[in-house]
Amino acid sequence: MDAKHLASSYDEWHRKVYTAYHQNLPKRFWEVYLDYFKFIGPVGKKLLDVACGPGHFLLVAKSLGYEIHGVDISPVTIKKKKKTVEGDLRVGMAEKLPYRSNQFDLVTCIGSLEHFIDQDKSLLEMRRVLKNDGKLFIYVPNLFFLAHVMYGWLYGAQPSEGGQDFSEHFYTVKGWRELIERNGFKIEKIEKFNDVFAAKRVNWLVKVFYQAFLRHILPTNLSYSFMILVRPEE
C-alpha cells in the first residue's frame, strides 16, 4: 500500500471506526497513558507523538507539563484534533517526519509502528528527530499473544486489532527487539502490557474473564502487547 492509499484508509477509519469505538473511553485512555508515563520516567518536556490519532495521549502529556507536538498521516484526524488540542499538530508520514533533526526530548509511538509502510525508515526518522540524550517510547502488539495463537489455531486467521487490518505487521518480543536495535537504538527496558482495550473480535464475557484473571498470569512471550523504552545508540 502506498502513502496516498494509506492516508485515505486512515481518513475513512477515523471517520467511522475509531470515532465510534473510542469516543466514550477518555477516562480509560487517561489511566492507561498515565501508566505509560510512569514507565517512561524522568525526561525532558519537549514531546513528539508519531501517529497521534485523536489526541488523547497529547492531552494527558499537556496536563503533565509537556510541550506537545503531534503528527499523523490522516488530514481528517488532524483537522478534528486542532479543535480540541492546543499544540503543534501536523499532517505527515512517519517515514518522512516534518521536523528538523535533534529536536525532541521524548518521541512516542503508541500502537502505530505495526501499521507503518516502512518500519525501518520510520524508526530511523524517529531517531533523527530525537535528541542524543532523549528517549523513544514504543507500544506495540504481540504476534504470539495467547488469544492470537488460539484464533489462528481455530480459524487460521491473522491477528488484527482495532479494525486496521488494511496495514498491519505484528512481531514477537524478539522480532520487535531486532527491528528496533538495527535502526540505531539501545533498549533500556521492555515490559509486558496485558490490559486489553482495542480487541474488537473478543466478546465482552471473555474480556471480563481476561481482565479479572488471565492478564495477571500471562508470561511475557504470550502477553497482549509490549511497552518498550529505548535511547539512541551512541
C-alpha positions in Angstrom: 0.0 0.0 0.0 1.4 3.4 -0.9 1.2 6.6 1.2 -1.8 8.1 -0.6 -3.9 5.0 -0.2 -2.8 4.5 3.4 -3.8 8.1 4.2 -7.2 7.6 2.6 -7.7 4.4 4.5 -7.0 6.2 7.8 -9.2 9.1 6.9 -12.1 6.6 6.5 -11.1 4.8 9.6 -11.0 7.9 11.7 -14.4 9.0 10.3 -16.1 5.7 11.3 -14.3 3.0 13.3 -12.1 5.0 15.6 -14.5 7.7 16.5 -17.3 5.2 17.2 -15.1 2.9 19.2 -13.2 5.3 21.3 -15.3 8.4 21.8 -16.7 7.1 25.2 -13.3 6.0 26.6 -11.4 9.1 27.5 -11.1 8.2 31.2 -9.9 4.7 30.3 -7.3 6.1 28.0 -6.2 8.6 30.6 -5.4 5.9 33.1 -3.5 3.8 30.5 -1.5 6.8 29.3 -0.5 7.7 32.9 0.8 4.2 33.2 2.9 4.8 30.1 4.5 7.9 31.6 5.3 6.1 34.8 7.1 3.5 32.7 9.0 6.3 30.8 10.2 8.0 33.9 12.0 11.4 34.1 12.7 13.0 30.7 12.8 16.5 29.1 9.5 18.2 28.3 9.5 18.6 24.5 7.4 15.6 23.2 6.5 14.4 19.7 3.8 11.8 19.3 4.1 10.0 16.0 0.8 8.8 14.5 -1.0 10.7 17.2 -4.6 9.8 16.2 -7.4 11.7 18.0 -5.1 13.2 20.6 -6.0 11.6 23.9 -2.3 10.9 24.7 -1.3 14.5 23.9 -4.0 15.8 26.3 -2.5 13.7 29.1 1.0 14.8 28.2 -0.1 18.5 28.2 -1.6 18.0 31.6 1.8 16.8 32.9 3.5 19.9 31.6 4.9 18.7 28.3 5.3 20.9 25.2 3.3 18.8 22.8 3.8 18.1 19.1 1.9 15.6 17.1 2.0 14.2 13.5 -0.5 11.9 11.7 -0.9 10.7 8.2 -4.7 11.4 8.3 -5.7 15.0 7.4 -9.1 14.2 8.9 -7.9 13.4 12.3 -5.5 16.4 12.4 -8.3 18.8 11.4 -10.6 17.4 14.2 -7.8 17.4 16.8 -6.9 21.1 16.2 -10.3 21.9 17.6 -9.6 20.2 20.9 -5.8 20.1 21.4 -3.6 23.1 21.7 -0.2 22.2 20.3 1.8 21.9 17.1 -0.1 19.4 15.0 0.9 18.4 11.5 -0.1 16.1 8.7 2.8 13.9 7.8 4.3 10.4 7.4 6.4 8.6 10.0 8.8 7.7 7.1 9.4 11.4 6.5 8.8 13.4 9.6 8.2 17.2 9.0 10.7 18.3 11.8 14.3 19.2 12.0 16.9 16.8 13.4 17.8 16.5 17.1 14.7 18.4 18.4 12.7 16.3 20.9 13.4 15.0 24.4 10.8 12.3 24.1 9.3 10.7 21.0 6.3 8.4 21.4 4.7 5.9 19.0 1.7 4.2 20.5 0.0 1.3 18.8 1.2 2.5 15.4 4.6 1.2 14.4 2.9 -2.1 13.3 0.9 -0.1 10.8 3.6 1.9 9.0 4.5 1.2 5.4 8.3 1.1 6.1 9.0 0.3 9.8 12.8 0.6 9.4 12.6 4.0 7.8 10.1 5.2 10.4 12.4 4.2 13.2 15.4 6.0 11.5 13.3 9.1 11.2 12.3 9.0 14.9 16.0 8.6 15.7 16.8 11.6 13.6 14.4 14.0 15.3 15.2 12.7 18.8 17.9 14.4 20.9 21.0 12.4 21.6 20.1 12.1 25.2 16.4 11.7 24.5 14.1 8.7 24.9 11.7 6.9 22.5 8.7 5.1 23.9 7.0 2.5 21.7 3.8 0.5 22.4 3.3 -2.5 20.1 1.2 -5.7 19.9 2.5 -9.2 20.3 2.2 -11.6 17.4 2.1 -14.5 19.8 -0.5 -13.1 22.2 -2.3 -16.2 23.6 -5.6 -15.1 22.0 -4.0 -14.5 18.6 -2.4 -18.0 18.7 -5.8 -19.5 19.7 -7.6 -17.5 17.0 -5.1 -18.7 14.4 -5.5 -22.3 15.6 -9.3 -22.2 15.4 -9.8 -20.1 12.3 -6.4 -19.8 10.5 -6.7 -16.0 10.7 -4.1 -13.3 11.0 -4.1 -11.2 14.2 -5.8 -7.9 13.9 -6.5 -5.1 16.3 -8.8 -2.0 16.2 -10.1 -2.5 12.6 -6.8 -1.7 10.9 -6.1 -4.9 9.0 -5.5 -2.9 5.8 -2.0 -2.3 7.1 -0.6 -4.4 9.9 2.7 -6.2 10.6 2.9 -7.9 14.0 6.1 -9.4 15.7 7.1 -11.4 18.7 9.1 -9.7 21.5 12.3 -10.9 19.8 11.1 -9.6 16.5 10.4 -6.1 17.8 13.7 -6.1 19.7 15.7 -6.9 16.5 13.8 -4.3 14.4 14.4 -1.5 16.9 18.1 -2.4 17.6 19.1 -2.5 13.9 17.8 1.1 13.5 20.2 2.8 15.9 18.6 2.3 19.3 19.6 0.7 22.6 16.8 -0.9 24.5 16.6 0.3 28.1 13.6 -1.9 29.1 10.7 -4.0 27.8 7.7 -4.8 29.9 4.5 -6.8 29.0 1.3 -4.9 29.0 -1.8 -7.1 29.3 -4.6 -4.6 29.5 -6.9 -5.3 26.5 -8.8 -2.3 25.3 -8.6 -2.5 21.5 -9.5 -6.1 20.7 -12.7 -6.0 18.6 -13.0 -9.7 17.9 -13.4 -10.8 21.6 -16.8 -10.9 23.1 -17.4 -8.9 26.3 -17.7 -12.0 28.6 -14.2 -13.3 27.5 -12.8 -9.8 28.1 -14.3 -9.7 31.6 -12.6 -13.0 32.5 -9.4 -11.9 30.8 -9.2 -8.6 32.6 -10.1 -10.1 36.0 -7.8 -13.1 36.0 -5.9 -14.2 32.9 -4.0 -10.9 32.3 -2.2 -11.2 35.6 -0.6 -14.6 34.9 0.3 -14.4 31.2 4.0 -14.7 30.6 5.8 -12.1 28.5 6.1 -14.2 25.4 2.3 -14.7 25.4 1.3 -11.2 26.5 -1.0 -8.9 24.7 1.5 -6.2 24.0 4.8 -4.6 25.0 5.9 -1.3 26.4 9.4 -0.6 25.1 11.7 2.3 26.2 14.9 3.0 24.1 17.7 5.5 23.7 19.7 6.4 20.7 22.8 4.2 20.3 26.0 6.1 20.8 
